[in-house]
Amino acid sequence: QVARQGGFWSYVAGVAYIIKTYHDVGGLQIDNHETSLPMGKGLSSSAAVCVLVARAFNLLYNLHLTVRGEMEYAFRGEVLTPSKCGRMDQCCAFGRR
């Protein structure tokens, strides 16, 4: 329900919902106080937030997801929101190489 409302927290809620659907996990707390990526400017910032949440669950609960697995959960979580994300927006999961 929160995911469908839109806004910043909808992305977090969407990914958390997808992860909890497939894995027996509790919650998590993310301290993301240094974000400088602007939301709603076409820079895939929503995808970055979704990847952040998927990766946090993966690392905290040792889900053994690959980067592509994190990307899949991030995409599926964002699809639950009003956002019109693309399939490749989650490529930020690969980081700098």
N, C-alpha and C positions, 0 to 999 in steps of 0.2 A: 504494500500500500504506500509506504514512504517513497519507494522507488518511482512510482507512477506520478507523484506530486511534482516532480521536477526540482531544480535547485541543486546546490552543491551536495547536500547530504543524500540526495536520491542516488547518486553514483555509488556512494559507499554502501547504502542499503541494498542496491541491486546486486552488487558483487557478493556481499555478505549472504544474501538470500540464496544465490546460486551455490556458493561454497557449502552452506549449511544443508542444502538439498542433497548433496552428494557425499558429504563427509561429516563425521561426528565431531564437531568442533564447538567450542564455546565462543566467547567474544574476544575482542582485542582492543587495545588502546593505542592509537597512533598519535604521536606528538609531531605534527607537521607545521611548525611555526615559522619556517623560513621559506615558504613557497613564494616564488616571484613570477610564476607563469600565469598570465592573465586568463581568466575564464571567459568563454564566449567570444573569443577573437579568432576562431578558426585555426588554432594551433594544436588541436587535439589534447587540450589540457584535461578534458573530461576523461579521455582514454588514459592519460597519465595517472590520474587519481584512481581509476579502476585497476590499473596494473599495480599501483602501490598497494591497494587493499588486497588484491589476489596474492601478491608476493608476501605481504605481511602474514596472511593466513598460512601460506605455504611454509614459510620459515618458522613461524611460531609453533605450528602443529605438525611439522615434519610430514607434509602431505606427499612428498616426492614428486611434485609436479615439475615438468620441464618448463623452459621459458615459453614454449608454444602452448603448454597446458595453462600457464598463467594467463597468456594472451587470450586463450579460448574462454576462460572464466570471466576475464575482464570484459570481453566483447559481449558475452551472454548476459552479464550483469548490466551493462550499459544499454542493451537493447530493451531492458525492462523500463527504462526511463523515457521521457519524451525526447531525448537527444536523438539526432539523426547521425549516428556515428557510422563510419565506414569500416569495412573489414580490416583494412590495413592500419587504422589509427593506432592500434595497440603495438605497433612495431617499436615504440619507445621502450618496450620491455627489454630489448637487446642492449640498450644503453650505448655508450661510446666504445668503439672497438678499434 
